[in-house]
Every structure is written in structure tokens, then in C-alpha cells.
Amino acid sequence: MDRPTLVGVIIFAYLAVTLGIGLAAGRRATRSVQGFVAGDRGFGLVVMYFITGATVFSAFAFLGGPGWAYSRGAAAFYILTYGVLGMAPWYAMGPRAAALGRRHGFVTQAQLLRGRFPSRWLSLLMAVLTVAAFVPYVTIQMRGAGIVIEAVTDGAIPLWAGAAIAYGIVMLYVLSSGVAAVGWTNTFQGIFMVGIAWALGIYLPHALYGGVGPMFERILAERPELLTLPGLDGSGEPWSWGGYSTAILVSAIGLSMWPHLFMKAFAARDDATMRRTVILFPTFQLFLIPVFLIGFAGVLFPESPGQADFILPFLILRSDLPALVVGLFCAGALSASMSTGDALLHGAASVTVEDGVHPFLKLSDAAQRALMRVLVVVVGAVAYLFALAEGISLVDILLASYGIICQFMPALVAAMYWRRATTAGVTAGLLAGAAVSVFFFLSPELKPFDMHEGILGLVVHIPVLLGVSLAGRAQPDEHVDDYIRV
């Protein structure tokens, strides 16, 4: 069997196993909206650990992380930093959200907000902002899958076809089994991609430089700017401290606010499972160490890929590795992409129906599930079209999405911890913060001190929320107590 054929066989074998796990997982879940969206609140510690870790660290980490280490050096360390900090708020918020979900039947982030701040329009606003952030995030995953398959098959399967094949599989098991498929496939994919990352992260520096230490010694001698914080920006100039620090801050704030991740709090079996998941989550950061080593291994390589995000498959194909290893690498990269993409497609459909449609149009349980399935396909199709665009950085796309997502933090903190918050205050704050974030995203030359637009949005968001809430009438004590005294 020739090399391309063997690689293709391994890829399709991996996809077949993933599909089988996804379809089998759905047999235990009830055929209800709660079963499709929250897995009947039955996930234990192992599944919760991998569903949070594999959901967060995706194609942007497996491909974009090495791409940034290769092209921007120390700038990539912001990913490691925010991943450790970003789950800290969930130690308090996660179990509280899980308890409120069990008490009131919540299965989405916006349902919790709408429960504390009764407003169909607030729910619709959350749904619109969520989908607006999800589409580029799904785009990252699809593009990542296409990049890998195109690279390892030497163009025999182009990016558009590779993305279509991988995400055809994802759609099949998400449509069939909902979050149960997401949980169990993420467990399988998480174990697989961590193993592959460490194997490659150790092998490539030794094969190209004789070890990790000698690799960094050579980079320090020949490209010292890559090892000096805060690294380089997209144009190859030193990244400003304002840009670097606010990239960490906006990502740390936004990490636990991603709706597809936040929703998993409603799937936890109990509060203890939720807390243990948060405590263990930083250990998943060990996945990033070999990922960065792979990127740095390409810095002094005599050839260069067309795009920085291609550096990992580029090095694999030029390292004379056996076809079996190349195929396993491809499967690991697909694991990184698909383990996040499935959660995003599921989350986008669930949020749109539960938060954007259901408050205005009462649907039966069966009708909601049917509409969610349709929306999985629609969101996937839109993201697929964007994934075919050239010349975009996977990490840059994700950073842009965080500008909107971090605006959810003040609203959810207010819902669960501030008695004086009002519906008008939370709605006004969300609108103001999102508008400012979008404005500076579209006009980056106007950003003061090169600050991330999401932080600029919060600078406006929080005073507006506080001011409008304090100027209005407080909510009844008995209603507030139901959310504050958990």
C-alpha cells in the first residue's frame, strides 16, 4: 500500500470510529430537549473533564498555536496564560449555575439570565450575540480540518473537500445524539489529541536540533526577538504590551463565558463534579507545551509553508516519518478540530431555538429538537463558506470572537451575585459593550494603546449596567433571593 493510500485509510478509520462512538452515545439519552441539550444532567467527572478541555483547545491550539509560535514567538504564550486564569471564575459560577439549572430546568446560559431578568428581548439579544461569535469559531475548526487533510494528502484532497468530509461526520452524530455524542466523542478525541501532541512535540525538536534545549539555544542566537516577551505582532513588529496584556485579559474573562462551554455546567451530575472539573482543568494546559515546541521547531527550518498555520503538517511531511505516524497525526489534528466543532454546532442550534425562538413561539418538544437539527446544518453551511476564505489566521479569528463573548461576564455575575441589578441595566450594558467592541474591531486604528476591543467594550459596559440598574426600580426580594441564595 502506497503512502497516500495508507494515510487516507487511517483518516477514514478514525472518522468511522468517531462516528460510531457518537451514534452509540445517543442511545442512553432521552428523546427530549433536555436530553439533546443537557444530556439529562448525567455527565460524570471524566466526561466533564474532557468535554471542557477538548471543547476549548481545538484547531486554533493544535494548528494556530504552532503557527503563532513559529511566526510570532513568545506572543503565543498568551494562550497558555489565559487558559490557566480563565477557569477560575467557574469554580464559583459553575456549581451555582448547575444548581440553578436543576432548580429551574435551565439548559442554556440565556435561560438563566432570562429567569433572573424576565425579558424575551434580552434572551433574543443573547442568542444573536452567541451565534455571531460562534460562526467564526466553527469556521476555525472547519478550516483546521481542511488544512490538515489537504497537507497530508499533498493536495489530493483539497481543503474544501477535507472540511466537508470531516464535518459531514460531525453533523451526523450531533444530529443523531446531541450533547451525549459531544461528550463521549470529546473524551475519545481529547485522549487521542493529547497523546499525538506530546509524541510530536518531543520528536520534532530532537529530530531537527538534537533536543529541546539545543533548539532554543539556536533560536536565541539567530532569532532572539521570538523569545522576548511580548513577541511579534502580525506584521512582524514587536507586539505592544497593551495588545498582549489585553489579549490575555479578554480571553481569560471570556473563556468560561463561551455558551457551548457554560452550557456544560447544566450537564454535570452534581456540584462536586463541577468543582472537581474546574480544579483539574488547568492540567489540560499541558497539551499546549508540545504544541508550542512544534511551532518553535519550524523557526529555523530551511523551508517555510505558505501560511504560518500550516507549519505543523509542513514539518510532519518533511521529517521522513512513516505513513502510519503521518496518518495518526492527521487523526490527532482532526480530533482537535472536531472536538470543538461538534460542541459549537450543537450549542449554536440549541441557543438559537431555546433563546431566540422559543420565548416568542411556543413549540412542542419534538418540534424544538427538529428545528435544532435544521439549524445544525444551517450554521455548519454558513461557517463552511467562510472556511474557504484564504489568508486568515486561526488565532486572530478566535481573538476577534472573544470581544463579544467577554461581554456576557458582567451580565451573568450580576444575575447570580448582585441584588440591585435590573433587566434594563443588564440589557443596556450588553448593547453598549457589544456595540463598542464591534466598532473598534472595525476601526482598529482608533484603539487606544492597542487595547483589545473586548476590553474597551467592558470599560463602557460595566458603568452602563451599574448606572441604569441603580437608576431603576429594584426587583422584588423574593425573586432575587431565588438566584442569590443558592
Sequence and secondary structure as in RCSB ss.txt:
>XXXX:A:sequence
MDRPTLVGVIIFAYLAVTLGIGLAAGRRATRSVQGFVAGDRGFGLVVMYFITGATVFSAFAFLGGPGWAYSRGAA
AFYILTYGVLGMAPWYAMGPRAAALGRRHGFVTQAQLLRGRFPSRWLSLLMAVLTVAAFVPYVTIQMRGAGIVIE
AVTDGAIPLWAGAAIAYGIVMLYVLSSGVAAVGWTNTFQGIFMVGIAWALGIYLPHALYGGVGPMFERILAERPE
LLTLPGLDGSGEPWSWGGYSTAILVSAIGLSMWPHLFMKAFAARDDATMRRTVILFPTFQLFLIPVFLIGFAGVL
FPESPGQADFILPFLILRSDLPALVVGLFCAGALSASMSTGDALLHGAASVTVEDGVHPFLKLSDAAQRALMRVL
VVVVGAVAYLFALAEGISLVDILLASYGIICQFMPALVAAMYWRRATTAGVTAGLLAGAAVSVFFFLSPELKPFD
MHEGILGLVVHIPVLLGVSLAGRAQPDEHVDDYIRV
>XXXX:A:secstr
  HHHHHHHHHHHHHHHHHHHHHHHTTSS SSHHHHHHGGG B HHHHHHHHHHHHSSHIIIIIHHHHHHHHGGG
GHHHHHHHHHHTHHHHHHHHHHHHHHHHHT  SHHHHHHHHS  HHHHHHHHHHHHHHHHHHHHHHHHHHHHHHH
HHTTTSS HHHHHHHHHHHHHHHHHHHTHHHHHHHHHHHHHHHHHHHHHHHHHHHHHHHSSHHHHHHHHHHH GG
GGSTT B TTSSB  HHHHHHHHHHHHHHHTT HHHHGGGGGBSSHHHHHHHHHHGGGGGGGHHHHHHHHHHTTT
 SS  SSGGGHHHHHHHTTT  HHHHHHHHHHHHHHHHHHHHHHHHHHHHHIIIIIITTTS   HHHHHHHHHHH
HHHHHHHHHHHHT SS  HHHHHHHHHHHHTTHHHHHHHHHH TT  HHHHHHHHHHHHHHHHHHHH GGG GGG
  HHHHHHHHHHHHHHHHHHHS    HHHHHHHH  
